[in-house]
């Protein structure tokens, strides 16, 4: 079991969750080597899940701005066949999305059978941004915790394995990463002035994260609070959980419907 897996019913204090790898790993080079081995295993497991065509894997990433969501997807899934993986990002809802219930835009892109679906941000924005920015009344967002739990329960009961990762960075690390984006012209596109406004509300967002971690960690879909200040450990910790989950799922290539030795491919003249 990952040391970062939260336990349902155990009170989470976000101030107690580590942002660094100090207590979990000390050798960066060794961690990178292990990541390469895990990635090779992921590359081998994914085609089996796809060919089997029965079950689905949904991976949710949540983090503060500059928390590393893009980076961990890029590092962990490098080399994995894109045909079997779909990444969806959830920005400000469109007018069409706002005309439906808050889970509509989520449900329509959950992974199909055989697929790995990755959410860069997710339905949890509805109890994070919506809450902190006062976009809807408390009476509305407060009910969404249980609605989300029931939604995930439905997905699991219909063949989806759900993994949820909170990439936990410190405010000092966020500041450094934001400054790096400002210093590098090729990264300016990743910076938004809105990010500064959210940074000023850091403590409000931490309170919102703390409540969702406590209320939406279930036996079937627990959260993993990943120390995110060091990219090398973040990537390894996430890869370990994903590969261990696929090992447990143990997908198999479907049985052959014919004897390949008896098949003769005709010549074309």
TIBAPA-344359 format. One record per residue: y, x, z of N, C-alpha, C in turn; residue in one letter. Coordinates in steps of 0.2 Angstrom, whole numbers, plus 5000, padded with zeros to 4 digits. Layout:
N
YXZYXZYXZA;...
end
This chain:
269
499450045000500050005000500650045000X;501150034996501750074996502150065002X;502450125004502850125011503450085010X;503650065004504250025003504149955002X;503549925003503349855002503549825008X;504049775008504249735013503749685015X;503649665022503149625024503449555026X;503149505023503449435025503449425032X;503949395035504049375042504349435046X;504349495043504649555047505349555045X;505749555050506449555049506749615046X;507049605041507349665037508149675039X;508249735041508949755042509149805036X;509549785032509749825026509949895028X;510349895034510549965036510050005038X;509449985039508850025041508450045036X;508550025030508250045024508450105021X;508050155020508250225017508450215010X;508950265009509150265002508950334999X;508650375003508450445001507650455002X;507450504999506650514999506450555004X;506950575009506750635014506150625018X;505950555019505350545024504750525019X;504850535013504250515008504050565004X;504450615002504250664997504750714997X;504550784996504950834997504950884991X;504550874986504450914981504650884974X;505250894972505450864965505050874959X;504850944959504450954953503750924953X;503450924959502850894960502850814959X;503450784961503550714959503550704952X;503950744948503950734941503250744937X;502850784940502250794937501750734938X;501850704944501450644946501750584941X;502350584940502650534936502350534929X;502250594926502050604920501250574919X;500950594925500250574925500150494925X;500650464929500650394930500850354924X;501350384920501550364914501050364909X;500650414908500050414904499550364905X;499450344912498950294914499250224912X;499950214913500250154911500150144903X;500250194899500250194892499550174890X;499050194894498350174893498150104895X;498450084900498350014903498649954899X;499249974897499649914893499249884887X;498949924883498649894877498049854879X;497749864885497149824887497449754890X;498049754893498349694895498449654889X;498749684884498949654878498349624874X;497849664873497249644870496949584873X;496849594880496549544884496849474883X;497549474883497949414881497849354886X;497749374892497649314897498149314902X;498349374905498749374911499449404909X;499949404913500649424912500849464918X;501349514917501649554922502349544922X;502649524927503449514927503649564932X;504149604930504449664934505149644935X;505449634941506149624942506449684945X;507049694943507449754946508149724948X;508349734954508949714957509249774960X;509949784959510249844962511049824962X;511449864966512149864965512249904958X;512949894956513149924950513050004951X;512750034945512550104945511950114949X;511550064951510950074955510350104952X;510350114945509850144942509350104938X;509550034937509049994934508850014927X;509350034923509250054916508850124916X;509050164920508650234921507950224922X;507750184927507050184929506650144924X;506950104920506550074915506450124909X;506950164908506950214903506350264904X;506450284911505950344913505250314914X;505150264917504450244918504050214912X;504450184907504150154902504150194895X;504450254896504450294890503750304887X;503750294881503050304877502650244877X;502750184881502350124881502550084875X;502050054872502150024866502549964867X;503149964863503649914864503449844862X;502849844858502649774856502349734862X;502149774867501949734873502349734879X;503049754878503549754883504149714881X;504449674885505049644883505549654889X;506149674888506649684893507249634892X;507349594897507949544897508449564902X;509049564900509649574905509949504906X;510249494912510549434913511249444915X;511749424911512449434912512749374914X;513349364913513749294915513449244911X;513249184914512849134910513349104904X;513049094899513449054893513548984895X;513948954891514048884891513448844891X;512948864886512348824885511948834892X;511948894894511548904900511748874906X;512448864907512748834912512648754912X;512448734906512348654905511648644908X;511248694910510548674912510448704919X;509948694923509848714929509748794929X;509948824935510048894935509348934933X;508848904934508148934932508048934924X;508348894921508248874914508248944910X;508748974910508749034906508249094908X;508049084914507549134917506849114914X;506649054915505949024913505849034906X;506349024902506249034894506049104892X;506149154896506049224894505549254899X;505149214903504649244907504049274902X;503749324904503249354899502649304897X;502449314890501949274888501249304890X;500749274889500049304890499949374886X;499749424890499649494888500249534888X;500849504890501449544890501749574897X;502049624896502449644902503149624901X;503449594906504149574905504549604911X;505149634909505549674913506249634914X;506449614920507149584921507549634924X;508149654920508649694922509149644925X;509149634932509449584935509049524934X;509149464937508649414937508949344940X;508549304941508749244945509049254952X;508949314954509249324961509949334961X;510249344955510949344954511249274957X;510849224957511049154959511149154967X;510949204970511049204978511449274979X;511649304974512049364975512749364973X;512849364966513549364964513849294965X;513349244964513649174965513849164972X;513449194977513649184984514349224985X;514349284984514849334986515549314982X;515449294976516049274972516249204973X;515949164977516049094978516049054972X;515549064968515549024961515348954962X;514948944967514648874969514748864977X;514748804979514748794986514048824990X;514148834996513548865000513048815000X;513148745000512648695000512248704994X;512448734988512148734982511648804982X;512048864984511648924983511148924989X;511248894995510848905000510148874999X;510048824995509448794993509048834988X;509348884985509048914979508548964982X;508548984988508049034990507349004990X;507248944992506648904992506448884985X;506948864981506848854974506548914970X;506848974972506549034969505849044971X;505749034977505049054980504549004977X;504748944976504348894973504248914965X;504748934962504748954955504249014954X;504249064958503849124958503149104960X;503049054964502349034966502048994960X;502448964956502148924950501948984945X;502449034944502249084939501549114941X;501549134947500949164950500249124949X;500349064950499749014950499549004942X;500049024938499849014931499749074927X;499549134931499349194928499849244928X;500449244931500949294931500849334937X;500849404937500949444943501649464943X;501949454949502649474950502749534954X;503149574952503349634956504149634956X;504449644962505149644963505349704967X;505849744963506049804966506849804967X;507049814973507749824975507849894975X;508249924971508449994970509050004975X;508950034981509450034986509750104986X;510450104984510850164984511350154990X;511650214992512150214997512850204993X;513350184997513950184994514250254991X;514050304995514250374992513950384986X;513350374985512950384978513250344973X;513450284974513750234969514450264967X;514850294972515450314970515350374965X;514850424967514750484963514550464956X;514150414955513850394949514450354945X;514850324948515450284944515950344942X;516050394946516450444944516250484938X;515550494938515250524932515350484926X;515350424926515450384920516150384918X;516650394923517350404921517450464918X;517050514920517250584918516850604911X;516450564909516050574903516250514898X;516650534892516850484888516250444885X;515650474884515150444881514850394886X;515050394892514750344897515350294899X;515850294896516450244897516150174896X;515750164891515550094890515150064895X;514850104900514450084905514950064911X;515550074911515950064917516450004915X;516449964920516949904920517349904926X;517949884925518449874931518149824936X;517749774933517449724938517049764943X;516749814941516249854946516649874952X;517349894951517749914957517849854962X;517949794959518049734963517349724967X;516749734964516149724968516049774973X;516249834971516249894976516649874982X;517249844982517649824987517249774992X;516849744989516449684993515749714995X;515649774995515049804997514649775002X;515049765008514649735014514449665013X;514849625009514649565008514049555003X;514049604999513449604994512849624998X;512949675003512349695007512049645012X;512549595014512349545018511949495014X;512149485007511749435003511149465001X;511049535000510449564999509949555005X;510249565011509849565017509549495017X;509949445016509649375017509049365012X;509249385005508749365000508049405001X;508149465004507549505006507149475011X;507449445016507149415021506849345019X;507149305015506949245013506549235007X;506549285003506149284997505549344996X;505449365002504849415002504249365004X;503749355000503149315001502549355000X;501949335003501349365002501149374995X;501349334990501149334983501649374979X;502249374982502849414978503249444983X;503049504986503449534991504049574987X;504549594990505049644988504849714990X;504949764985504949834987505649864987X;505849884993506449914994506449994992X;506650014986506550084984507150124986X;507050184989507650224990507850254983X;508550234982508750244975509250304974X;509450344979509950394978509650454974X;509050464974508750524970508350494965X;508550504958508150474953507450494952X;507350554954506650584953506150544958X;506350524964505950494968505950414967X;506450384965506550314963506050304957X;506050344952505550334946504850334949X;504650384953503950394955503750334959X;504150314964503950254968503850194964X;504250184959504150124955503550124951X;503450184948502850194944502250184948X;502250214954501650204958501450134959X;501950094961501750024962501549984955X;501850004950501649964944500949984941X;500850054942500150074940499650044944X;499750054951499250024956499149954955X;499649914953499549844951499149834945X;499249864940498849864934498149884935X;498049934939497349954941497049894944X;497349864949497049804952496949744948X;497349734943497249684938496649704934X;496549764932495949794929495849754922X;496449754918496349724911495749754907X;495449724902494949744898495049724891X;494849774887494849754880494349694879X;494449644874493949594874493349614870X;492749584872492149604869492149594861X;491849644858491749644851491449584848X;491649554843491349494840490949514834X;490849574833490449594827490249664829X;489749694825489449764826489849804820X;490249844823490649884818490249924813X;489649944816489249984811488949944805X;488949884806488749844800489249824795X;489949844797490449824792490549874787X;490649854781490749894775491449874772X;491949914772492549904769492549904761X;492649854758492549854750493049904747X;492849934742493249974737493749924733X;494349944732494749904727494849944721X;494649904716494649934709495149894705X;
end
